[in-house]
Amino acid sequence: MATPLASPAAPRMPLGLYALTAGAFGIGTTEFVIMGLLLQVAADLHVSIAAAGLLISGYALGVFVGAPLLTALTSRMPRKAVLVALMVVFTIGNLACALAPNYTVLMIARVITSLAHGTFFGVGAVVATGLVAEDRKASAISTMFTGLTVATLLGVPAGAWLGHELGWRATFWAVTAIGVIATAVIATLVPADREDHAPIAFREELKVVRRPQVLLGLLMTVLGFAGVFAVFTYIQPILTRVTGFADSAVSPILFVLGIGLIAGNLIGGRLADKRLMPALIATLLALAAVLGLMTFALHNKVAAVLFMGLFGVAAFATVPPLQLWVLQKAEGAQNFASSLNIGAFNLGNALGAWLGGVVIERGPGLGSVTWIAALVTVSGIAVALWSLRLDSPRRIAIESAACPAN
């Protein structure tokens, strides 16, 4: 079935872009699969659900720290070599997760795995936009990030099922195998750098990312995804303890969520290619609305499943606009800024997982996580409107002319 990103006259996306998607699938699986295994990990390692949730926060903080650090350290390397090396780190980290004898070692292994994440998506996004025409850059980003959404659609439910049947360690063995395959695909299909990209001095990169619009873009990303992950992290206990589903129902419901993520990611890319800032504000508004209404939907099983799909659409429709906004505003240091934005996504993930844990253990409980998450996303909308005010009418006109509606 043709994707909504492609028009009849549009050229097909290059194979190298789909190789990046394969890497994104592996990384997305290892990031998200733990959400379907929280109860099993908590029981096996004798920790609380909130402590198990911190395995997500630890991973996200590792991305936040590792993204700018590894991007700076690898700035003189060819981008393809960087991507392959990062997939090797990812594979070794997942092997360590599968072998972890206790919670502490599992946390360390998750952090090691996470170090590859931010730089892979940051450098990968730059490579992806370089493989296509100017008017398809957001679509290229969304195609690469489709790996994340397919991971949620297939990898996470399959991992949750595998963990339920054979234990959570079996899931990490499977992800290790995915890492091996993804590494080979990237090494084979991603083209070598077309031209030399001489690195700019780190001091100059910092000047670029200190631009107000870049900083506001990073803040939008943090707040938007803090709202997403306040809910996403605790999907399994929310569905079983608030809505009343059996544990065996979680995997098929995650499949519905995954379908929504894929649709939202593609829609977000298409909208951002047409008009970037309106797409950014509209997708954040949709996310806040879905999160708020989900509070009521969770008490009805049919409505809860429907809103899982809508949540997926709204959550990942924000990804291409957020990433492209930072890339556009960070001209001159796109590798570094792109990786920082991936770090910002994951700082939002960590804050959201922490906030959800606080609401569960010290606040009003599982049933209130969604409306609190909606308030966090509303703060991201406020930042987007502030950023819009900073853009002069002339600059908006220039960007609109550069991305005409199709």
N, C-alpha and C positions, 0 to 999 in steps of 0.2 A: 504493500500500500504506500503510495507516495506521501511524503511528509508535507505539512502545510507550509514548510519553508520554501519549497521549490515551486517555481512557476513553470509552465510548459516550455518556455524559451530559456530557462535558466540552466547553466551548465551544472553537471553533477559535481558534488563535493569531491576533492581529490582523496585518493586512498590513504595518503599520509594522515589526513584528518581523522579517518576512521581508526587508524592505528592509535592515535591519541585517545580516541574514545575507548579503545580496549584498555589502555592504561587507566583511564578514569574509572572504568568499570571495576577493575581490581581494587583501586584505592577506595572507591565509594563503598564497595562491599565490606572491606575491613573496617571502615569508619562507622558504618551504620548497622552492621550485623549484630553488634553487641546489644543493641536496643531490643532485639527479639530474644536475647539470652540472659537478660538481667536476673530473672528469678533463678535460673539454673546456676549461673555463676555465683550469685549470692549464697545459695544453699550449699554448693560444693566447696566454696572457699570460706564459708562461715562468716560472712559479712552482711550488713544490712543492704536493703535495696538502694538507699541513698548512697552508700559507699560504693556499690556496684555502678551506680550512675556516674560516680566520679571517674570511672575508667574512660568515660566519654569526655569529661572535662580535662583529664590529663592528656588525652590524645589531642584535643583541641588546643590546649595551651602549648603543647609541643609543636603544633603547626604554626601557631602564632609566633613562637620564638624562632623556630627553624626556618620559616619562610624567608625573612630578610637576611638571616645569617648565611644560609646556604646559597642564596642568590648572590650575595656579595662575594662569597668564597669561590663560586663557580663562574663568575662573570667573564673570565677570560677563556673559558672552555667553549667549544662548539656546542650549540644548543642541543643537537641530537645526542652527543655524548653525555651531556648533563641528564637528559631524560632517561637514557638507558641506565646510567649509574644510579639514579634515584629509584628506578624500579628494582634494581638489585638490593638496595637498602630496604625497600618495602618488603621484598620477599624474605629476606633474612629476619626482619622484625616479626613477621607473621609466624615463621618457624619457631621463634623464641616464645611467642604467645602460646602456640600449641603445646610446647614443652614446659611451660611455667608451672612450678610446683606449688606456688602460693600467690596470694593477692599482690604482695609487694613486687615479686618478679614479673607478674602479669602487667602491673602498672608500668614498670620500667620498659618492658617489651613493647607495650602500646606507645609509649613516648618515642622509643627508637623508630618504630614504624611510622609515626606521625611526622618525623623530620623530613621524610621524602615528600610529603603531601603538598605543602604550600608552594615549594619551588617547582614541583612538577606542574601544578595547575597554573602557576604564574608564568613560567617559561612556556608551557604548553599553549596558553592563551595567546601569547605573542606569536608563537610559531603558527598557530591556527589562523590568526588574522592575516599573517603573511602569505598564506596559501591561497587566498581568495581575493576577489575584487573588492574595491572600497565599499560598495553598497551592500556587501554580504558579510561584513565583519562580525556583527552581532549574531548573525545566523551561524557563522563558523564557531563562535564561542559556544552557542547553545548546542551545536552538534557535538562538540567535544564534551560538554557537560551532560549530554544525554547518557554518557557512560555512568555518571552518578545516578541518574534517574532509572536507568535499566538495572543498575545494581540494587536499587530499592525495589524495583518491580520483580526481579528474578533472584538476585543474589541474597537479599535480606530474607525474603520468605523461605527460600531454599535453605539458607543457613539456619534460620529458626527451626525449620522442620528437622534438619540434620542434627542440630543440637538437642532437640526434643527426643529424637529417636536414639542417637548414638552418643550423646554428651557434647557439651560445648567445645571440647578440644577437637572433635572431629570437624567442626566448622572451620577452625583455624587451619587445620591440615588442608582442607579444601581450598581455602583462600591462598595458602602458600602455593598450591598447584596453579591457581589462576595467575599468581604473580610471575611464575616461570613462563607461562604461555604469553602473557602480556609483554614481558621483556623481549621475548623473541620476535613478536609481531612489530613492536616499535623499532627494534634494531633492523628489521627487514624493510619496512614500508615507509617510515618517516624519512623524507629526503634530507640529504646533507644540507648545511647552511648554504644558501644561494650566494651570499656575499659576506664579507668580513663585517663583524659588528664590533668595532673597537669600543671597549668599555670606557665610559666616562668616569672621572674621579668620584669616589664615594661622597666627597664633600659636595660635588655638583649634584649628585643624585638626591642628597638630603635637601638641597635647595628646591629641587623640583617637588618632592613630596611634602614640603612645608607650605606649598601654595594653599591658600584657604579652600579652594574648590576641591583639591585632592583630599585634604584633611576632612572636609565635610562629607565627601564621598565615602571615605573609610568609616566615618561615624555612622552614616546611613546603613552601611553594611553590617556593622556591629549590632545596631539596634534592631534592624529588620530580622536578623537571624537569631538574636537572643530570644525574640518572640517565638520564632519557629521551633527552636530547640528546647524551650521551656516545656513545650508540649511533646515534641518528637521523642525526646529522651525517655519519656515515661509512658509511651504509647501502650506497651504491654500491660502494666498495672492499671492504667486508665480504662482500657477496654475490658479487663477482667474484673476489676473491683468497683468501677463506677457504672459501666454499662451492663455488666453481668455476663459477658461472653465466657465460654470455656477456653482453657489454654489452647486447645486444638484449633480454635477459630481464629487465633491471632494471625497465623500465616496467610490464610486467604484474604483477610482484611488488609494486611500489609500489601498484598498484591493489588488491591483496589487503590490503595494509597500510591503505589508505584505507578499505576496507569495515570493517575492525576499528575504526578511529578513529571512524567514524560510530556504529557500534553502541555502543562504549564511552562516547561522549559522551552518548548518549541514556539508556543504563543509569545512568550516574553522576547525571544530572539526576533521574531517577525515584527512585533510592535516596536522594539528598540531600533530596528533598521529603518523604520519609517520616521518616528519622532521620538527621540531619546528621552528627554525630560518628561513629557506627558506620560510616556510608558512607565517611567520610574515611579511617578507619583500614583498613577492609576493602579499599578500592581501592588504597591504598599497599602493603598486604601482597601483593595480587595482582600489582602491578607488580614488586615486588622478586622474587617467585617466578618470574615469567615471564622477567625479565632473567637470573636465575641459571641457569635451565634452558636458556635459549637458547644458552648457552655450548656445550652438548653437541649441541643440535639443528642448529647451523650446519654440522656436518660431514656432514649428510645432506640432499640437496636437497629431498626431500618434507617432511621435518621442518622444514627452514628456512622453507619457504613457509608451513606451518601456523603456525609461531611468529611469523612476520611479522604474520599476522592477529591472533594472541593479543596480541602486543606492542601493536598498535594499540588493541585493546579496553582493555587494562590502562592504557595511557598516558593516553588521553583520558577514561576513567572518573573520573580524579582531578580533572578540570578544574572541573566544576560544584561539587563539595563544597569545593574549595579556595577558589574565588571567593566562594561564598555564605558560607563561614565568616568571611572577612574583612569582607564587607558587614555581616553581623550584628553582629560585634564592634566595628565602626567607626561605629555610629550617631552622627550628628551631623557626620560628614565623609565621607560615602559616596563622593562623586565622587573626592575626593583619595585615599582609601584604596583604592578600586577600581582607580584608575590605578596606584597604587603596587604593587598585587598583580600587575597586568599587567607592570609593570617587574620584579617578582620572578620571574615566569615566565621573562622574557627574561634576567635575570641568571643564572638556572639554565641557560638555553640556552647563554649565553656560557661559563659555567664548565664545562658538560658538553662543549662543543665543544673547549675548551682542554684539559680532562682527557683526552678521547679522543685528541687530537693528541699529548699527552705519552706516553700509553700506547703509541701507534703508533711514535713516533720514538725514545723513550728508555726505554720499558718493555718488557713482554713481547710487545707487538705486537697486530695487529688481532684475533686470536683471543681475546684476554683482555679486550677492551673491555667485553663484556657482564657478566662477573662483577664487575668493578670498579664498573660502573654500578649493579649490584644492591646493593653495599655502601653506595653513596651514598644510595640510596633507603631502605635500612634506617635510616640516620641520620635521615631524614625521619619515619619511623614513631616513632622515639624521641622526637622533638619533639612529635608528635601526642599521644603518651601523656602527656608532661609537661603539655601544654596541657589534657588531660582531667583531670589531677589538680588543676589550678588552678580548674576549674569546680566550684562548690559543688553538692551534691546538689539544693538548691532550684533553682539556675539551670538545671541539666539537666532537672529536672521541668517548669519553665516552658517551655523550648524544645521538649520532647517534646509538651507540650500544644498548643503553637502549631503544630506540624507533625505531626498525628496520622497514624498509618498508615492507608492506604486499603484 
